Amino acid sequence: MNTAYQSLCARLMMAGVPDARFDAVQLYKFVTGRDPRLDNGPTPDEASSLRVLGERRAAREPLQYLLGEWDFMDFTLKVGRGVLCPRADSEVVCEAAIELLKDAEAPVVYDLCAGTGCLGLGIARHLPGAAVTCVEKSADAWPYLTANVAGTGVQAVQDDIFTYYNRLPSGGADLIISNPPYLTAEEMAHLMPETAREPAMALEAGEDGLVFYRALAQHYKNALCPGGALVLEIGWQQREAVTALLAENGWAEIRCIQDFGGNDRCVTARRPK
Ligand code: GLN
């Protein structure tokens, strides 16, 4: 009977942690390297580390931050305080971009508001010929991004997407992907405790949640070659607003793709040929 593991589960459940058992297994493995369900118990040192991490998780620090890394598609990213955790929902966004680029030989790709770099890195892994640049403004997210791109050939640039388009050559890009901040003021006021520990800068997008989409729709068409694609992650209620913004700004072939949960999650469009 592994009583340390049992009490960790109980502690997390009492704190209202959504997947308490899963999180307890992950924390136990992280500290001991062993599966708690096949283990007699931690050493005294392991038990004290486990108690500290258990309390932090009970205080609703994201599991991802406690573990320091998290999987996305078929690879692992460094994460921690100051950067948005990669989410499974974003995998469909990355896959949509890979599909749009599958016939391109050496596509030039920008991941704007890159955070950990998950989207740009996912593209680079699946399309080794792609030249990918990840753009991130946050000084807090920057160390994670540079650690994640190290050795991959993906470039990282610290810049602000509200002005970065001025530095891009006209027609030079084949695809622009972005998971920008997209929460409304109302949503920001009702975050899950874990999301509230993530950087507001990666989440909040003005009263209506659309300020980043407005900038992307208005200013980034010219950076793409004719027929070049824009791939955006959106919130589950933003399909109409984002497709309307793109249509108003002269984008073509506007489509929406659902995530694994069946919610609208990705909008794609092209610069007209
Ligand atoms: N998907 C995130 C959430 O639901 C939001 C990410 C974003 O704003 N880009 O909290």
Boltz pocket constraint, residues with backbone or C-beta under 6 A from the ligand:
constraints:
  - pocket:
      binder: B
      contacts: [[A, 87], [A, 179], [A, 180], [A, 181], [A, 182], [A, 183], [A, 195], [A, 202], [A, 203], [A, 204]]
      max_distance: 6.0
